[in-house]
């Protein structure tokens, strides 16, 4: 079967993409609840342990920039299968890694190979019927978000029960199963670009130059993503100390709080045409600033952390789905390249937020993390208020 642009996608394909998006993106987030365990086991500092998360996101950004555009040039089905197969190898390498350096290297390449969800979202945007595009993109994004949440919960418990290494061994097994399912169910799709890889990459810079709305949407969403990731990058360290003294399992449980954000994403698509990208971006950034105020004032209580996690996640969803759908709809004939620009910028913002949060933690503790998160959200809000779109 071959999908045709604007002609609709079978429900089972949407469901498969939503589930596989969650399983694939989970590879980026298994490490977050386990950072304290990895730090202790490998006898490294908190900053070096935090670099695992940063490096994984850098790898994802590289994959977004150099691999996702190939979806307009080559068979998306083949790219998906190759990425899933290689992710199996690198997840296993982390599980058996003898040193932090091996974890860093394998994490970089695992990040590169975990870009599969960002092939699925443009597929939903390009091949769904026009009236269903935002809705189907929301379904895939919901699956992606459930994968993020599930990764934190599952890795927290498995780390507590079996140790952090087993989490990555299980991740490798999950990717083997995912490869088999995708091989059986993923249809073929037409290619959007005729030419060479070099020409394809040059066209990305032309799109950046000639589409200011794509630049705008990408940058403000990136600040929002960096704000959200700041809380997760140091949460394991925060919970390990006073007044909590808790392990990875509690970090995983707190990950369940983000289910509200996943539910919000599944229904957010219908509000994009109604309220507009700029308004949803302003609402999202404002919610994140509120969340960080709660984190600062009540971050030493579970109630405060839970409220902040829920609000910062909903704020991020307001920004991501609205801005991402805007980028893809701007040039649907180059959907993968538009998504490349958006998601590369988005994860650069996430990596920046994670890195700065680590520095904030090392200098000012939880107060430093709150400051970084609030400043990232303020950056997004400022861009939206200063723009007309």
SEVO-802427 format. One record per residue: x, y, z of N, C-alpha, C, CB in turn; residue in three letters. Coordinates in steps of 0.05 Angstrom, whole numbers, plus 5000, padded with zeros to 4 digits. Each point is the difference from the previous one (the first is absolute). Glycine has a CB too. Layout:
<sites>
XYZXYZXYZXYZala ...
</sites>
This chain:
<sites>
501749765000498350245000501850255000496349755024unk 502850454961501450264999498150225008503249834964unk 497750345055498450235008500250224979500749885048unk 497150274949499950224981499350265015498749694962unk 502650535029499750255014497150095002504650124985unk 494649965039497350105006497749814996501850444988unk 498849305008498049804994499249845024501749984954unk 499650065069499349865024501949775007495350124990unk 504849825036501749795010498349805015504050315004unk 496349434992498449805015500450035030500349684961unk 497650265054500250035029502249835012495150105001unk 505349664988502049825013502850124996497049604992unk 503450554986502650124995500550235020499849884951unk 498150295054500250215020500549885027496850294974unk 501849505034500449875026502949895002495149895002unk 505849974976502749895001502150235002498449614972unk 501250615014501950225002500050125028499450094951unk 498349935061499850125027501549825020495650214989unk 504049525009501349825019503049994995495849735002unk 505050254972502949984994501450275006498949664964unk 499650565034501250265008500750005029497450234964unk 500849665052500549995029502349825007495250095007unk 504949674981502149815006502750114991496849624995unk 503350524982502550104990501150245016498749844955unk 499550355051500950245014500749935029497150284971unk 501949505040500649935027503049965004495649785004unk 505950154975502949965002501450265010499749664963unk 499150575031501350255008499750065030499150174955unk 499049705058499250085027500449795021496850304979unk 504049465014500549795020502150095020498849654966unk 503150515025502350075018499250195022503049924961unk 494950255035499550225019499649905029498150254962unk 500149565043499749915028502449845011495150004992unk 506749924990502249825008502650155004497749644975unk 502350625021502650155001501549965026498050334969unk 500549685053501449975026501149725003496950335020unk 501749464970501149735001502449964982495449845010unk 504550284966502249984982502550155012496849974960unk 502750265051502150165013501449835021497550434991unk 500949445026501249855022501549754990496350165029unk 502549704952501149754989502750054986495449814996unk 504750414988502450054984501950205014497249914959unk 502150175065501750185017500750264985501849595023unk 496150554968500550264986498450225015500749764955unk 499950485037498650235012497250034989504550235007unk 493949945006497350064991500150134973498450045048unk 503550144948500250144974500549804977501750415023unk 500149404982500649794979497649824995504950025014unk 493749925008497649834996497950164985501049765042unk 498650494964498150174986500650024970499350265042unk 503349724951500850024972498849774983504350225015unk 495049564998498849774985497450104986501949675033unk 496550484982497550114989500650214979497749925044unk 504350254961500750214980500949874974501250315037unk 500649494965501249874977497849854984504449975024unk 493849904990497949864986498350194984499949665036unk 499550584975498450194986501650134977497550095042unk 505149944961501650104978500049804977503050255033unk 497249494974499849794979497350014986503149725026unk 494850324988497450034988499850244981498049785041unk 503250444968500150244983501549954974499750295041unk 502649564961501549944976498449824982504250045026unk 494449764985498349834984497850164986501049625031unk 497850564984497950174988501050164976497850035045unk 504650074958501050184979501149844976501150345034unk 500349444971501349864978498549754989504250165020unk 494049734996498549764992497250054992502949755031unk 495650414984497150054994499650114972499350085048unk 502450114942499550104973500149784978502050435015unk 499549364991500249784981497249874994504849915015unk 493350135004497349904995498750134976499749925049unk 501250314942499050134976501449894975498850415026unk 503549464978501649904978499949704995503050385009unk 496949475013500049714999497549885013505150015001unk 494849734999497749855012499950055030500349664963unk 497650465046499750045029499849745015497750434991unk 501149374996499749745013502849885006495649934976unk 506250095005502749895004501550155021500149854952unk 499650415048501450175021499149925028500450384967unk 497049585036498849925026501249735009495750254989unk 504449564993501049735007502950015007496649804970unk 505050355015502950025006500550135027501050034951unk 497550195055500350145025499349825024499050434977unk 498849425020499249825022502149785005495250104989unk 505949794989502049795003502550105014498249784958unk 502750455034502450115012499550095029501550164955unk 496149935051499350075028500349765018496950364984unk 502449415006500349755015502949965009496249794974unk 505750255007502849965006501050205021500649844953unk 498750415044501150205018498749995028501050294960unk 496549635041498749975027501449775015495650174982unk 505049625004501549775012502850095009497349674972unk 504050505012502750095006500050165027501150014951unk 496850155053499850155025499749805024498050404976unk 500349405020499549805021502549865009495549954981unk 506450015001502449855007502550185002498149614977unk 501450665023502350195000501649985025497450304971unk 505349685027501749995024500950275011501649574983unk 497950645002500950275008498050214991504849854999unk 495450395013498350224993500550094971499950145048unk 502649834942500750084973498449834980504650155015unk 495249594990498549834982497150075000503449635007unk 495650435017497150085003499650254983499749805047unk 502150404955499750244984499949954970502450255036unk 499549594955500149944971497549854990505149985003unk 494249815012497649854992497550175002502249585015unk 497750605005497750175003499750204977500549965050unk 501850134940499950184977498749874976504250225017unk 496749534977498949864977497249905004504649874988unk 494850065037497249925006498150244995501749665035unk 499250584972498550244995499650044970501750205041unk 500449764943499850024971497849814989504950144998unk 495149625012498249794989497250015011504049724995unk 495550465024497350015012498250224988502149835042unk 498650244933498550224987497549904986504350244994unk 495049505009497849884985497350165004502349565006unk 497050525018497550155003499850254982499849835047unk 502550294947500050244984499849944970502650235036unk 497449524957499249914973497049955000504649804991unk 494450105031497149945001498350255000501149595025unk 499750624989498350245002499650134972501650075047unk 500549974937499550114973498449814982504350245004unk 495949495001498349824985497150055006503749665001unk 495750385025497250065007499150274989500649735042unk 501250464957499350264989499750014970502450195038unk 499249654948500050014970497849824988504850095002unk 494749685010498349804986497249985012504149754990unk 495350375033497350015011498350184983501749925046unk 495650034955498250184987500250285013496949624988unk 502750594996500550285011498650055027500550154953unk 497049765050498650065025501049845023496050104973unk 505749695022500949835022503050035006496549684986unk 504950505000502950025003500950075028500150154953unk 498850075059500950075027499149795020499650494987unk 498049395009499149805018501849755000495450164993unk 505449754983501749764999502850065009497349844962unk 503750405033502650075011499850005031501150284959unk 496749815052499650005029500049725011497450424996unk 501449394989500049725009502949895002495549934979unk 506150125000502749905000501650145022499849924950unk 499850345053501450145022499249895027500250414971unk 497249525032499249885026501549745005495450214995unk 504949634984501549755003502950065008497149784967unk 504050425021502850085006500250095029500750144953unk 497350025056500150095028499649785020498250434984unk 500049385009499749775018502649845002495149984988unk 506450014990502649875000501950145019499349844953unk 500750425046501750165018499349945029500550364965unk 496949655041499149955027500649715009496450354994unk 502949464988500449725006502949945004496049894974unk 505850245011502949965003500950075028500750094952unk 498450135058500850095027498949825022500250474983unk 497349455013498749825020501349735000495850254995unk 504449634981501149734998503049995009496849904963unk 504750305027502949995007500450055030501150164954unk 497250005058500250055029499649745016498450464993unk 499649394999499449755015502049784993495250125000unk 505549854975501949794992502850065012497549924958unk 503250345043502550085012500049925030500650374967unk 497249675046499849945029500049705005497550435006unk 501349424976499749715004502449844989495150064997unk 505850014979502149844986502650144996496349774978unk 503850495025502450154994499750154974502749675026unk 498850544970499750174977500849864974500950395029unk 500949424971500949874976497849844987504649985018unk 493749894998497949844989498050164984500549695038unk 499250564969498150174986500850034971499050255042unk 503549774952500950044973500149734984502750405015unk 497749394999499849734988497149954991503949835028unk 494250244990497249974993499250194977499049875047unk 502250374953499550194978500949884973500650385032unk 501649484968501049874975498049794991504850095014unk 494149765004498149794993497450134989501949695035unk 497350534977497650144990500450104971498950135047unk 503549964947500650104973500049774980502650385019unk 498249384989499949774982497049944992504249815021unk 494150195000497149954995498950224982499649775044unk 501150484961499050234985500849984971500250285041unk 502349644954500949964972498349804985504750125015unk 494749664998498349804988497250104993502749655024unk 496150494994497350114996500050204977498949935048unk 503150254952500250204979500549884973501750335033unk 499949464966500649864975497449894988504649885017unk 493650035000497549874990497850214993501149615028unk 498750614987497750184997500650264987498349795040unk 504250304959500650274989499750014970503150085039unk 495150094950499750014971502250174986495149955006unk 505050034968501950174985498650274995502249604978unk 499550615017499050274994501650124978498450065047unk 500450124938501550134978502150195012496049974970unk 506150085014502150185008499450284992503349634997unk 497650565019499350284995502250164986497249985040unk 505249904956502250154989501549834980500450265043unk 500249864934501649864980502750154998495949854974unk 506349995031502650134999501949855019497950444989unk 504349705018502149885016499650075030503150024961unk 498349845056499950075029501150285005500549515011unk 501650564974501150275004497950214992504649834991unk 494050134987498050184991497750025021501149914952unk 498349865059497949995021500750175024498849544984unk 503750435025500950155023500250304994502549605016unk 498350474960500050284992497250125001504149924971unk 493949925021497350105000499050075028499249724959unk 501950145061499250065028500750295007500649515013unk 501850574979500850275006498450214984504649835011unk 494650094965498350184985497250035013502449874958unk 496649925053497550015014500350185025498849534984unk 503450435031500450175023500150304992502649625022unk 498850434956500350284991497450134991504649884987unk 493749965000497650114986497449965016502349914957unk 497849975066497649955016500350105028498949604971unk 500850655034500450115027498149885021501650424979unk 496049505013498249885019501149735011496150234977unk 505249625006501249755009502250075021499049774956unk 502650435038502150085020498750085026503050154963unk 494950015036498750105024498849775016499050434976unk 499549405010498749775014502049825013496350034967unk 505949925020502049825010501450105025500749844953unk 500150425046501650115022498350025025502850254967unk 494749865031498550035025499249745012498350434982unk 501249365001499449745011502449885013496549934965unk 505950125024502549905011500450105029502049974954unk 497550285050500350115028498149865019501450454981unk 496149505009498149865017500849725007496550274980unk 504749595000501049725005502350005020498549874954unk 503350335043502250025019499150055028502850174963unk 495049995039498950055027498949745012498950474986unk 499749374998498949755011502149805008496050084971unk 506149895012502049805005501850085024500049884952unk 500150385055501650085023499149865025500750444978unk 496749525025499049885025500849705002496250335000unk 503949544977500649715000502949955001495949924974unk 505750265016502949955000501349985027500150234956unk 498649905064501250015027498149895021502750394986unk 495049505006498149915020501049765016496450164970unk 505249665017501149785015501950095022499549724959unk 502150495035501850115020498450135023503650074964unk 494350075029498450155020498649805018499350374968unk 499749415021498649805017501949845017496449984965unk 506150005026502049845015500850135026501649814956unk 498150465046500850145023497750085018503850174975unk 496850005045497950105019497950164985503450015037unk 494149984970498849835022498949734991498950435023unk 501849494952498749764989501549745006498150304964unk 504549705028501749765003498749764986501750185044unk 497649864931498649794984501749914977495650195013unk 503849574976501449894978498650044973501849665032unk 499150184948499150044973497049934997504649904985unk 494449925032497249924997498150245004501249545015unk 499550645003498350245005500150194977500849955049unk 501550074938500250174976498149894979504850125010unk 495249624987498249874981497150055006503449664993unk 495850325032497350055008499150294993500549655037unk 501350544968499450274994499650044970502650155040unk 498749674944499750014971497149964992504649844995unk 493950015021497149954994498450265000500549555020unk 500550654994498550255002499750134972501650065048unk 500449894935499950114974497949894982504750095005unk 493849705004497949884983497950214993500849565022unk 498950654995498250214994500850154974499050055049unk 503749984948501050134976499549834975503450225027unk 496849524976499549824977497150014992503749705015unk 494550305004497250024995499450274986498949705040unk 502450514969499550264988500950014971500750215045unk 501549654949501050004973498149864981504750015018unk 493949784991498249854983497750174990501349585024unk 498050634992497750164992500850294993497249725030unk 505450344971501050274995499750084971503149945038unk 497049874944500050064971497650174992502449584992unk 495250365019497650154991500050295009497649575002unk 504250505018500150275009501950184985498849835045unk 502950054939502050154985498750194980503349635005unk 494850274978498750194981498250205015500149654965unk 498950285058498150175014501450245014497149605007unk 505150345007501350215016502550114987498149785040unk 503150074942502450094987502649935014497350374983unk 504949615002502549915011501150205020500949774957unk 499050485037501150205019498650005027501250294961unk 496249705039498550005025500649755017496550274978unk 503649505009500649755014502850015011496849754971unk 505150375014502750035009500250175025501649944953unk 496950285047500050185023498849865024499650404970unk 498349455026498749855022502049805011495450074980unk 505949785002501949795008502350115017498749744959unk 502550475031502350125014499250115027502150114956unk 495550015045499150115026499549785020497950384975unk 501049405016499649775018502749905011495849874974unk 506250125008502649915009501350195021500649784956unk 499150485041501050185020498549965027501150344963unk 496349625035498549935025501149755013495950224980unk 504649575003501049755011502750045014497749764963unk 504150415026502650035013499750175026502249974955unk 495950215046499550145025499149805022498750424974unk 499649395018499149795019502449835008495449994979unk 506349945002502449845006501850145020499849814954unk 500650455043501750155018498850025028501750264961unk 495749795041498750055025499449745015498150424982unk 501249375003499049755012501549764991495550215004unk 506949824985501549784989501149805020501250314965unk 498549745061500849815020497749835010503650325014unk 494249684971497749835006499149854975498550325037unk 500449454967499049854977497750144986501449585023unk 496950554992497750144989501050224981497249905041unk 504850254968501150214983501349894975500750275041unk 500949524961501249884977498049894980504049895028unk 494049984982497949884983498650224984499449625032unk 499850594982498650234987501850124979497350095042unk 505249954964501950134981500449824976502350245038unk 498049504966500549824977497650004981502949715030unk 494750284981497650004984499750264984497849705033unk 502650524980499650264987502250054979497850185042unk 504749764965502250054981499749834975503050135038unk 495949634965499649814978497750104982501849625027unk 496050464985497850114984500950244984496649825034unk 504950354979501150244987501749934976499950235043unk 501749564960501749914977498349904977503649895032unk 494249954975498349904979498650224984499449595027unk 499850624987498850234986501950114979497350115041unk 505249904966502050114982500949814978501650285038unk 498849464969501049824980498049954977502849795036unk 494850114971498249924979499250244982498349635030unk 501250604982499250234984502350084981496950155037unk 505549884974502250094983500949794980501450305038unk 498649454970500949794982498049974977502349765038unk 495150244968498149984978500250244981496949735031unk 503650504981500450244983502349974981498050275037unk 504249624972502349964983499449814977503050095039unk 495849684967499449804980497950104980501149645033unk 496950504976498050104982501050234983496549875033unk 505750264975501150224985501049904972501450235043unk 499949534957501049894975499549695001503550374994unk 494049545002499549715001501549844980495550125017unk 505350004961501549854980502949945009497150214964unk 503749925057502749955012499749955030502350294965unk 495849545042499249965028502349905017495449914985unk 506249915005502249905016502250215005499149544982unk 501450624998502050215004498950225018501949914955unk 495650165043498850195019500149895028497050184964unk 502549565039500149885027502849985010495849754990unk 506150214992502850005007500850275013501049674962unk 498350545025500750275010498750045027500350184954unk 497149755049498750045025501249835022495850104975unk 504549645020500849825022503050035006496549684986unk 505250384995502850055006500250245018501449814956unk 497350415037499950235018498949945027499650294960unk 498249555040498649935024501849855019495849974974unk 505849845016501749845017502650145007498049594980unk 502850605004502250185008499150155025501850044952unk 495750065047498950135024499949825024497450294970unk 501849465025499949805022502749945011496049814979unk 506050165004502749955009501150245016500749704960unk 498750545030500950245014498750025028500650234956unk 496849715045498650015026501149795019496050164977unk 504649605013501149795017502850075010497349674974unk 504450435008502750085007500050225021501649864954unk 496950355040499950235019498849925027499650314961unk 498549515039498849915025502249855016495449964979unk 506349885007502149865014502050205013499549624968unk 501150605017501750205012498750155023502150064955unk 495349995041498550135022499949835025497250234966unk 502549515031500049825023502750005014496649714977unk 505650295007502749985012500750265015501349694963unk 497550535030500750265013498050085021502250134958unk 495249835036497950115018498049795009500650444978unk 499949315015498149795007497350034986502349975044unk 495649954970497350014987499250284992498749605028unk 502250604987499450284993501150074972500050125049unk 502449784946501350054974498449864977504450035023unk 494649734982498449864980497450164994501949565016unk 496850545005497550164997500650254985498349815043unk 503950314962500750254985500449954971502250185041unk 499249604952500549934972497349954986504649815012unk 493750025000497549934988498250254995500349555022unk 499650624998498450254997501150184978498849975049unk 503850054949501250174979499549894972503550145033unk 496649604964499449884974497150054992503449645009unk 494750335010497250054994499650304994498649625029unk 502850554985499750294995501150074972500450095049unk 501749774943501050054973497949934979504549905016unk 494149884987497849934982497850205000501149525006unk 498150565018497850205002500850274987498549785043unk 503950304961501050264988499949994970502950075040unk 497949704948500049984971497150024990504249715001unk 494050155012497250004991498850285002499649525014unk 500950615009498850275004501250214980499449895049unk 503050064942501350194982499349944971503750045032unk 495049744962499349924973497150054994503649665001unk 495750334973497250034992498749744993501250454983unk 500449335017498949744991500449795022501050124951unk 
</sites>
